[in-house]
Amino acid sequence: MIVVVTDVAAPPEVLHDLVLDVDVHADSLRGSGESATTSTGRRTLAEGEEVTFTARHLGVRWTMTSRVSVAERPHRVVDEQVRGPFRRMRHEHLFTPTGRGTRMTDRVALALPGGPFGALAVRWVAEPYLRRLLRRRAEHLRAVAERGAATPPPP
């Protein structure tokens, strides 16, 4: 299990909505050439909808389709791989209000095919790599959310 915790000076609703915005997701991983195609054509996902990501990671072009299985605004979003490189991948985003904003917690559980070799690859390659990606993405979300939180609402 990979866990990344990030404190953000913005309300949970802002983070919840940003997590469901596929353009924000693609921007957060721009270095991998990430692109996203939704099942509806809309750029913001809702519960039950799918998104297919294509990107280059570890020198290989990957395609993965995930479905938003839970969208409980503003507390939680869960997406799960339905097609892709993992035998199983579940990503839970939790948003907990704090006195100064929100504690955003990413929890990712994954498994690779290949039995014991897949388990070793998860431990020594996939988890460290995905932890770095999740931290980069969390920092991007924090920056976008805090910029938005600092902007006063229109009159």
N, C-alpha and C positions, 0 to 999 in steps of 0.2 A: 504494500500500500504506500502510495506517495501522498504526502500531506504538505501543502504549502499554505502558510498563513500570512496575510497581508493586511495591515491597518490602513484604512482609507478615510480621508476627511470629506466624506460625502454620505448621503443617506442610502440605506439598503435598496430603495426603489431604483435609484440611479444605476447602481451596480447590476442589479437584476436585469434591467433593460439593456445595459451594455453587453452583458454576457450573451444575450439572445440576438445581438446585432452581428450578422456575419461579416460585414465590412470592417467593423472594429476588430473582430477576430483575425481576419486576413491581414489588416494593418499591423497587428501586434507581432506577426511572424513574417514580415515583409522580406527578410533576408532569405527565407526558404522558398520564395516565389509562390507563396500560398494563394490559391484561388478557391472560391466557394460558390457552389450552385445549390440553390434551395429547391425543394420539391414543389413549392408554390410559385416561385419566381419573385416572391417578396424578399426583402433584405433583412427582415426581422422575423425570427422564428417564434412559433407558439407550440404549446404541448401537442405532441403527436406528429409534428412535422419533421422532415428529414433535410439534412444538408450533406453534400458531398464535397470534401476537401481534397485538393490535389496540391502536393508540395514536394520539394526535394529535401530529404533528411538523410544524413549519413551517406551522402553521395548517391542515393537511390530515389527515384520518383515514386511516390506513394499516393494511393487513392484510398480514402476511407469515407464511408457513409455512416452518419450517426443520426439517431432519432432522439428528439427531446421527449423523454418519457415522463418527466415531472417538471412543471413550471408553477410553483407556488409563490406568487409575488407577494411580498418582497423577500421571502425567506430562503427559497431554495430553487435550484435548477439542476436536473439530472439529465445527462445525455449518455447514450449507450451506442456502441458500434453495432451496426446491423450488417455491414460488409466492410472488409478491409484486412489489414495485415495481422491483426490480433485474433487469437482464439476467443478472447473476451476482453472488453474494455468498457468500464463504467466510470464516468466523471461526474462527481457531485460537487456543486458550488453551493456553499452555505454563506448567508449574509446575516451577521449578528450585530444589532445596534450596540454602539458603545457610547460613552459620554461625549466623544469627539467625532463620531462618524460611524464607521462600520468595520467590523472584523470580517474579512472575506477569507473563507477557508476552502481550498480546493483539495478534494480527496479523489485519487485515481486508483482503481483496482484494475489490474490487467494480467493477462496470461497470453503467452505465445504458443503456437503449435510446436510440436517436437518433443513432448514429454520432458524428460530430465534435461535435455539440451536446451529446450525452450525456457525452462525454469532458470537455468544458468544465464541464458541470454537476457532474460528479464532483469535478473539481479545485477549483472555486471555491465550491461549495455543499455537496455531500454529504460530502466528506472532512473539511472543518473542523467541520461539524455533528456527524458521527459521532465524530470525535476527542473533542469535548467530552462527548458521551454516554458514550463508553467510559471517559473519565477519571472521570466522575461514578459510573458503575457500579463501576469498580475501587475507588474510595474507599469506596463502600458495602460491597463485598465485604471490603475490608480491615477496616473497622470491625466487621462481623459476625464475621469470622474471628477477629480479635483479642479480641473479647469472649468468644467461645467458647473460645479457647485459654487465656484467663485463668481460666476456670471450672474448678476442680479436678474430676476424674472422681468419680462417686459411689462411696461405700465398698463 
